[in-house]
C-alpha cells in the first residue's frame, strides 16, 4: 500500500499532495487486461474459438442424423 495503513482517513489525507490514481494507472491497465484475458473472451480466445466453431458443425450434423435415425426406428 502506498500509505502503509488500512485506515481510510489516513489514505484520504495522504492523497492531498498527489492523487494515487495517477501513479497507479499503469498498474490498473495491466490488471484490467489480465482480468479480461482470464475470462477467455475475445480477443484472447481466438485460437480456441476456431476449433470450437469447426467442431460445432460436425456436432450439429451428428445430432440431426441421430434424430432422424431414432424417429425412423421408433415408427
Secondary structure, DSSP 8 states (H G I E B T S, - for coil): --SS---HHHHHHTTSSS-HHHHHHHHHHHHHHHHHHHTT-TTTTHHHHHHHHHHHHHHHHHHHHHHHHHHHHH-
